[in-house]
Amino acid sequence: MSRMYETIYIVKPELVDEESKALSTKVQEIITSLKGDIKRLEDWGVRKLAYPIQKLARGRYMYLRFDGEATMVAELERRLRIDDRVIRYQTVKLEKDVTPAAPAVQAPAPAEPAAEAVAAPAENE
């Protein structure tokens, strides 16, 4: 039974476009050779990392959504792990085909009137 997965992988930022496209093509070939179906592949560009990885402060984020089997995911992750150009990756199994929505902006709650502090007279006098 085929399931929906998404993988985000981060590659070294100094890769030129040809190397980045070659890596994306390699990833697509892995999925299609194992009877997977690619739904979406996006280059999110070079972004600042939350913390340094392999002494790198930036990385190129790639987003991939696909259908396939668990064995295909294991093989994809194995090949990403041994590729020196990839610094991090994570694959998540999706329950259904969902489109990530932008977080809703909530209107600020109406301010409550400040309770006035009334000083009680001191009883020591």
N, C-alpha and C positions, 0 to 999 in steps of 0.2 A: 504494500500500500504506500503510495506516494504521499509525502507530507510537505508542507510549506516551511521553508527555512529562510533566515536572513543572516548574512555574514557581513560584518564590518571589519575590514583589515586596514592597517596603517603601514604605509611603505616609507622608505627613506625620502626626505624632501628633496634631495639633490638629484633624484632621477630625472632625466630629460623625458620629454613627452613620448619619444619612441620606446624607451625602456618601460615606461609606465603602461603604454598600450600593449607592449609585448607581454607584460605580466598579466594584464587583463585578458588578453587572448589565451594565454596559457590556462588561466583559471576557467575560462569559458570552455576550453577544450576538455579539461578534466571533467566538468559537469556533463557535457554532452556525450563524452565517451562512456560514461557510466549511466547513460539513459536518463539524465536529469533534464529539466526544462527551465531555462533561464527566463525569469519574468522581468527583471530590471537590473541594470548595472549603471551606477552613477559615480562620477568622480566629484567628491565634495571639496576638493582642493586642499591646499596646504593650510594647516591650522596649528595653533599653539597647543602643545600637549599639556595636560593637567600637571604632569611631573615628568622630569627627564627620563627617557628610556634610551639605554645604550649611549648616554651622553648627548642625546639629541633633544632639543627643546621644541622642535616642530616636526610634523609628519603629514604626508598626503593621505587623506581618508578616502577609502573606496567602499561603496555600499553595493551589496549584491543580494537580490531576492530570487529564490529558485525553488522548484519542486524536486524532490528526490527521495532516496532511501537513506537510512542511517549509515549504511556502509559507504555510500558516496560521500557523506559528510565527513566520515572518519578519514577517507582517502584525501579529500580536499584539505582538511586540517593538517594531515601528515605532510603534504607537499608544501603548505604555507609555512609550517614549522621549519622545514629544512632549507627554505629559500632565504638567502642572506638579505635580500631586498626588503623583506617583510619584517617589521619590528614588533607588531602585535596583531592579533586577530581574535574575533569572538563570533561564534555561531549560536543562533537562538532559534528554537523550533516555535513556529507561530501556530496558534490554535486554528485560525481561519485567516482568510485574505483580508487584512485590515490595512487601512491607510492611516498612517500616523497623523493625527490632527494637531494643529498648533494649540498650545495651551491657551485656554480661555482667559481673557483679561477680566478680572472682577473689578466692579466699581468699588471704590473705598466705602466702608461702612460709615453711616452718618455718625458724626461725632456726638457723644453723649455730653450733656451739660456737666461741667466739672462740679463736683460736690464741694460746697464752700465749707471750709473748716472754721468752726466757731470755737474760739479759745474759751475754755471754762475758766472762770476766775479762780485764782489760787486760794486755797483754804488756809494757808499758813499764816495769813496776816491777821 
